[in-house]
Amino acid sequence: MAGTELKIRINNLTTEGSRLYNELTIESAKDTNILVDNEGKEYTDLRSGLWNVGLGYHNEVTEKFAQQSADLIKKGMFYLDNFSYKTSLFSEVATHLEALVGNYYSDVQFVNSGSEGIELALKIANSFNQKQPFKIAAFEESYHGSFLGGFSISGMDAISSQANNLTYSDTIFVKFPRTSEEAREVLDSVTKEANKLSAFVIEPVLSSSGVVFTDFAFMDELISILHKNDVLVIFDEVATGFYRSGKAFYKDYLTNKPDVLVLSKQINNGLLPFGAVVFTDTVMQRLRKKPIEHYSTQNGNLLGALSAKLTLEYFEMNSGYLESNINETIHAIQDVLHASDIKFRNLGLMFAIPLENWLESIEITNRLRQFGILVYPFENNVDAGITIYPMLTSDVDKTRSDIKRLSKILLRYRGVQ
């Protein structure tokens, strides 16, 4: 390597849109949602990092983490092999997590990311399965991470998966319903096929595909059908978890609950790679008969666990404030978009503004960035556009002002103003 320069490759730099932010060199962050580039220009982050910095860049969690992580390092406790040893920190994280997810779930395994969490969930599904052949279902436009297993069941990546020979041979992609008629068709179809299915991996809100969701009654009935046929129900709440959907978890809107929850992103406010997979005692009892192995060097890394503990503590102690602030922020954004006659869809603090096509999504994203506003583009089988994921703790008046500014830029681009 002598005399050569190692090139940094981030994400998929061969596709249009992935270069959007690689041109931007961020040097610092200030307040809750402001990023500052190397020339001192400020940007309002309306995407919460990559949907994971829900509490903002500067808050009591980050302050406590700075102090307590330094204390851990001074003690030499920056790493511990959680396969071989125990520490009270793991138990504390599990206790706080149980307080949020509920005692319906009895076991947790720590991972490093949502993508890894899906890999573990797939192993659990394979071990839980008592049907042959192993068949797994997922929604057509879903996204379940960038590892091989998750990539192979991500409906939005199906073409790429097939081209790279990654798709499970027995993966069934189910249409995500957008109307009541489509919902009935999906439920009827699943009813006919459920006895052949081993597991269904569900992204309850298609986040990367532009905040596409259905009514809660559909999801409740779907889970009921699956459970009656001994189908393991896995919820990918990596994007929707920890108040992003308006409740602590999307599953809290439902009567019927999934068997496995895959969690990451806002579990620790994006401080370090961290995630968790929680599952019921029924799943655990089945796994005891057919155990699996899932381990990596950094699973449950201590600094990540500390960041999760502090974040989960914040969620517990401030649930009332969060629910109120989220509700006010939702209404503020809705009011501005309605007043500007801009079409949108949202669940909780997950907003999507449909545009004409993917190219316009890229152009609008670039235009907004030039004016110091950061959003995220999307494309699915039906439309394209931009998504807005404000911080959970954003000042309501400031967010209202930010969305007004965004609306004016968007309307000018369309030639309305």
C-alpha positions in Angstrom: 0.0 0.0 0.0 3.0 2.3 0.2 2.6 5.4 -1.9 -1.1 4.8 -2.5 -4.1 6.4 -1.1 -6.8 4.3 0.4 -10.2 5.4 -1.0 -13.1 5.7 1.4 -16.2 4.1 0.1 -19.5 4.8 1.9 -22.7 2.9 1.1 -23.4 2.3 -2.6 -21.7 5.1 -4.5 -22.8 3.7 -7.8 -26.4 4.9 -7.5 -27.7 8.4 -8.0 -28.7 9.9 -4.6 -26.1 8.0 -2.6 -23.7 10.8 -3.4 -26.1 13.5 -2.0 -24.4 13.9 1.4 -20.9 12.7 0.5 -20.2 16.2 -0.8 -21.0 17.5 2.7 -18.2 17.6 5.3 -19.7 17.9 8.7 -17.4 19.1 11.5 -19.7 19.6 14.5 -23.3 19.7 15.8 -25.0 22.3 18.0 -28.2 22.5 19.9 -30.7 19.8 19.2 -30.8 19.5 15.5 -28.1 21.7 13.9 -25.1 20.3 11.9 -22.2 22.5 11.0 -20.0 21.9 8.0 -16.3 22.6 7.5 -17.1 26.1 6.2 -19.2 27.0 9.2 -22.5 26.7 7.4 -25.4 25.4 9.5 -27.9 22.8 8.5 -31.2 21.9 10.2 -31.3 18.1 10.5 -34.9 17.1 9.7 -33.9 13.4 9.4 -32.7 12.8 12.9 -29.3 11.5 11.8 -30.4 8.4 10.0 -33.6 8.3 12.0 -31.6 7.3 15.1 -30.7 10.6 16.9 -34.2 11.1 18.2 -33.2 13.0 21.3 -30.9 15.4 19.4 -27.2 16.0 19.4 -26.9 17.9 22.7 -29.0 16.8 25.6 -28.7 15.3 29.1 -28.2 11.8 27.7 -25.1 12.8 25.7 -23.8 14.8 28.7 -24.2 11.9 31.1 -22.7 9.5 28.5 -19.6 11.7 28.1 -19.0 11.6 31.9 -19.9 8.0 32.6 -18.2 6.5 29.6 -15.0 8.3 30.7 -15.5 6.7 34.1 -15.9 3.2 32.6 -12.7 3.7 30.5 -10.8 4.8 33.6 -11.8 1.6 35.3 -10.6 -0.4 32.2 -14.2 -1.4 31.6 -14.5 -0.5 27.9 -14.8 -4.1 26.9 -16.2 -7.3 28.3 -16.9 -10.6 26.6 -20.6 -11.1 27.3 -20.4 -14.7 26.1 -18.1 -15.5 29.0 -18.8 -12.9 31.7 -21.6 -11.0 33.4 -21.9 -7.4 34.5 -24.6 -5.5 36.2 -24.7 -3.1 33.3 -26.3 -5.8 31.0 -29.0 -6.5 33.6 -29.7 -2.8 34.0 -30.2 -2.4 30.2 -32.4 -5.5 30.1 -34.5 -4.2 33.0 -35.0 -0.7 31.4 -35.8 -2.3 28.1 -38.4 -4.6 29.7 -40.0 -1.6 31.3 -40.6 -0.1 27.8 -41.5 -3.2 25.8 -43.6 -4.9 28.5 -43.4 -8.2 30.3 -45.0 -10.0 27.3 -41.3 -10.4 26.3 -39.0 -12.4 28.6 -35.6 -12.6 26.9 -33.2 -10.3 25.1 -30.0 -10.7 23.1 -27.8 -7.6 22.5 -26.5 -7.0 19.0 -24.6 -4.2 17.2 -27.2 -3.0 14.7 -30.6 -3.5 13.3 -29.1 -5.4 10.4 -27.5 -7.8 12.8 -30.7 -8.1 14.8 -32.5 -9.3 11.7 -29.8 -11.9 11.2 -30.4 -13.2 14.7 -34.2 -13.1 14.2 -33.8 -15.2 11.0 -31.8 -17.8 13.0 -34.5 -17.8 15.7 -37.1 -18.3 12.9 -35.2 -21.2 11.5 -34.8 -22.9 14.9 -38.4 -22.2 15.9 -39.7 -23.7 12.7 -41.3 -27.1 12.7 -42.5 -27.1 9.1 -40.8 -28.4 6.0 -39.7 -26.8 3.8 -38.8 -23.6 5.6 -40.8 -20.7 4.1 -40.5 -17.1 5.2 -42.7 -14.2 4.2 -42.0 -10.4 4.0 -43.6 -7.4 2.4 -42.6 -6.4 -1.1 -41.4 -2.9 -0.4 -39.9 -3.6 3.0 -36.3 -3.0 4.1 -34.6 -5.2 6.6 -30.9 -4.2 6.6 -27.8 -4.7 4.6 -26.5 -8.1 5.8 -27.0 -11.1 3.6 -30.1 -12.5 5.4 -31.8 -9.2 5.8 -31.0 -8.1 2.3 -32.5 -11.3 0.9 -35.9 -10.6 2.5 -35.9 -6.9 1.8 -38.7 -6.5 -0.7 -37.3 -3.1 -2.0 -34.0 -4.8 -2.8 -35.5 -8.0 -4.4 -34.1 -7.3 -7.9 -30.6 -6.6 -6.5 -30.8 -9.7 -4.2 -31.8 -11.9 -7.1 -29.0 -10.5 -9.3 -26.5 -11.3 -6.5 -28.0 -14.7 -5.8 -28.8 -13.7 -2.2 -32.6 -14.4 -2.0 -33.8 -17.3 0.1 -35.3 -19.8 -2.3 -38.4 -20.0 -0.2 -39.0 -16.3 0.4 -42.5 -15.2 -0.3 -43.0 -11.5 -0.9 -46.5 -10.3 0.0 -48.0 -7.1 -1.4 -48.2 -4.3 1.2 -51.9 -3.1 1.0 -52.7 0.5 0.4 -56.5 0.2 0.3 -59.1 -1.7 2.2 -59.7 -3.9 -0.8 -56.0 -4.8 -1.1 -55.9 -5.5 2.7 -58.8 -8.0 2.3 -57.0 -9.7 -0.6 -53.7 -9.9 1.3 -55.5 -11.4 4.4 -57.3 -13.9 2.3 -54.1 -14.9 0.5 -52.2 -15.3 3.7 -55.0 -17.3 5.2 -54.6 -19.8 2.4 -50.8 -20.0 2.6 -50.2 -19.6 6.4 -50.1 -23.3 7.2 -47.0 -23.5 4.9 -45.2 -20.5 6.4 -42.6 -20.7 9.1 -42.2 -17.0 9.8 -43.3 -13.6 8.6 -40.9 -10.7 9.0 -42.9 -7.5 9.2 -41.8 -3.9 8.8 -45.0 -2.4 10.2 -44.3 1.0 8.5 -42.4 0.8 5.3 -39.9 3.5 6.4 -37.3 3.5 3.6 -40.1 3.2 1.0 -41.6 6.4 2.2 -43.7 6.0 5.3 -46.2 3.5 3.8 -48.6 2.0 6.4 -51.9 0.4 6.8 -54.6 0.5 9.4 -54.0 -1.2 12.8 -57.0 -3.6 12.3 -55.3 -5.1 9.3 -52.1 -5.8 11.2 -54.0 -7.2 14.2 -55.9 -9.6 11.9 -52.7 -10.6 10.1 -50.9 -11.5 13.3 -54.0 -13.5 14.5 -54.0 -15.5 11.3 -50.3 -16.2 11.6 -50.4 -17.3 15.2 -53.3 -19.6 14.5 -51.0 -21.4 12.0 -47.9 -21.5 14.3 -46.1 -18.8 12.2 -43.4 -16.9 14.0 -44.2 -13.2 13.8 -41.1 -10.9 13.7 -41.5 -7.2 13.9 -38.7 -5.1 12.5 -39.1 -2.0 14.7 -35.7 -0.6 14.0 -37.2 2.6 12.5 -40.5 2.7 14.3 -39.4 1.9 17.9 -38.8 4.2 20.8 -41.6 6.7 20.2 -40.9 7.4 16.5 -44.4 6.0 15.6 -46.1 8.2 18.3 -46.1 5.4 20.9 -43.2 3.7 22.5 -43.5 1.0 19.8 -45.7 0.4 16.9 -46.8 -2.9 18.5 -48.4 -0.8 21.3 -51.2 0.2 18.8 -52.2 -3.5 18.5 -54.1 -6.1 20.5 -52.1 -9.0 19.0 -48.3 -8.9 19.6 -45.4 -10.1 17.6 -43.2 -12.9 19.0 -39.9 -11.2 18.3 -39.0 -7.5 18.2 -35.8 -6.3 16.4 -34.7 -2.9 17.9 -31.9 -0.5 17.2 -31.5 3.1 16.0 -33.1 5.2 18.8 -32.3 2.6 21.4 -29.3 4.7 22.4 -29.7 8.0 20.4 -27.1 6.9 17.8 -24.2 7.3 20.3 -22.6 3.9 19.4 -23.5 0.8 17.4 -26.1 -1.1 19.5 -29.3 -3.0 19.2 -31.4 -5.7 20.8 -33.7 -8.6 19.9 -36.4 -9.4 22.4 -38.6 -12.4 22.3 -41.3 -14.2 24.2 -40.8 -17.1 26.7 -42.7 -19.4 24.2 -39.9 -18.7 21.7 -37.3 -19.3 24.3 -38.7 -22.6 25.3 -38.6 -23.8 21.7 -35.0 -22.5 21.3 -34.0 -24.6 24.3 -34.9 -27.7 22.4 -33.1 -26.5 19.3 -30.5 -24.0 20.4 -28.8 -21.5 18.0 -25.4 -19.8 18.2 -25.2 -16.1 17.6 -22.1 -14.2 18.8 -19.7 -11.5 17.8 -16.8 -9.9 19.6 -18.6 -6.6 20.2 -22.1 -7.9 21.1 -23.3 -6.0 24.1 -20.2 -3.8 24.1 -20.0 -2.0 27.4 -20.0 1.6 26.0 -22.9 0.7 23.7 -24.7 -0.8 26.7 -24.1 2.3 28.8 -25.4 4.6 26.0 -28.6 2.4 25.8 -29.1 2.4 29.6 -28.9 6.2 29.7 -31.3 6.6 26.7 -33.8 4.0 28.0 -33.7 5.8 31.4 -34.5 9.0 29.7 -37.5 7.4 27.8 -38.8 6.0 31.1 -38.5 9.2 33.1 -39.8 11.5 30.3 -42.5 9.5 28.6 -45.2 12.1 29.4 -43.1 15.0 28.0 -42.1 13.0 24.9 -45.7 12.0 24.1 -46.9 15.6 24.5 -44.0 17.1 22.6 -44.4 14.5 19.8 -48.1 15.1 19.6 -47.7 18.9 19.4 -44.9 18.6 16.8 -47.1 16.3 14.6 -49.9 18.8 14.6 -47.6 21.7 13.9 -46.1 19.9 10.8 -49.6 18.8 9.6 -51.0 22.4 10.0 -48.2 23.9 7.9 -48.3 21.3 5.2 -52.1 21.5 5.0 -52.0 25.3 4.8 -49.4 25.1 2.0 -51.6 22.5 0.2 -48.8 20.0 0.2 -49.8 16.4 0.1 -48.2 14.2 2.8 -48.7 11.0 4.8 -47.5 10.4 8.4 -47.6 8.1 11.3 -46.2 9.7 14.4 -43.1 11.7 13.6 -42.5 9.8 10.3 -43.6 12.1 7.4 -43.4 11.5 3.7 -44.1 14.1 1.0 -44.8 12.4 -2.4 -43.2 14.0 -5.5 -43.4 13.3 -9.2 -40.5 10.8 -9.5 -37.1 9.8 -8.1 -35.2 12.5 -10.0 -37.4 15.2 -8.6 -36.9 13.7 -5.1 -33.1 14.0 -5.6 -33.4 17.6 -7.0 -35.6 18.7 -4.1 -33.3 17.1 -1.6 -30.4 18.9 -3.1 -32.2 22.2 -3.3 -33.2 21.9 0.4 -29.7 21.1 1.3 -28.5 24.3 -0.4 -30.8 26.2 1.8 -29.6 24.4 4.9 -32.3 21.8 5.3 -31.5 18.1 5.4 -34.1 15.5 4.5 -34.1 12.0 3.0 -35.3 10.9 -0.4 -37.3 7.7 -1.1 -38.8 5.7 -3.9 -41.2 2.7 -3.9 -43.4 0.8 -6.4 -46.0 3.6 -6.4 -44.3 6.9 -5.8 -41.2 8.8 -4.8 -40.5 11.8 -2.6 -38.8 13.0 0.6 -39.2 11.9 4.2 -39.0 14.1 7.3 -38.1 12.6 10.6 -37.8 15.4 13.2 -36.1 14.9 16.5 -38.5 13.7 19.2 -37.4 16.6 21.5 -37.4 19.4 18.8 -38.8 22.7 19.9 -42.3 22.8 18.4 -42.1 26.5 17.3 -38.7 26.0 15.7 -40.0 22.9 13.9 -43.0 24.8 12.6 -40.7 27.5 11.3 -38.4 24.9 9.7 -41.4 23.2 7.9 -42.7 26.6 6.7 -39.3 27.3 5.2 -39.2 23.8 3.6 -42.7 24.3 2.2 -41.8 27.7 0.6 -38.7 26.2 -1.1 -40.8 23.2 -2.3 -43.5 25.5 -3.7 -41.0 27.8 -5.4 -39.4 24.8 -7.1 -42.9 23.7 -8.3 -43.5 27.3 -9.6 -46.4 27.9 -7.2 -44.8 30.9 -5.6 
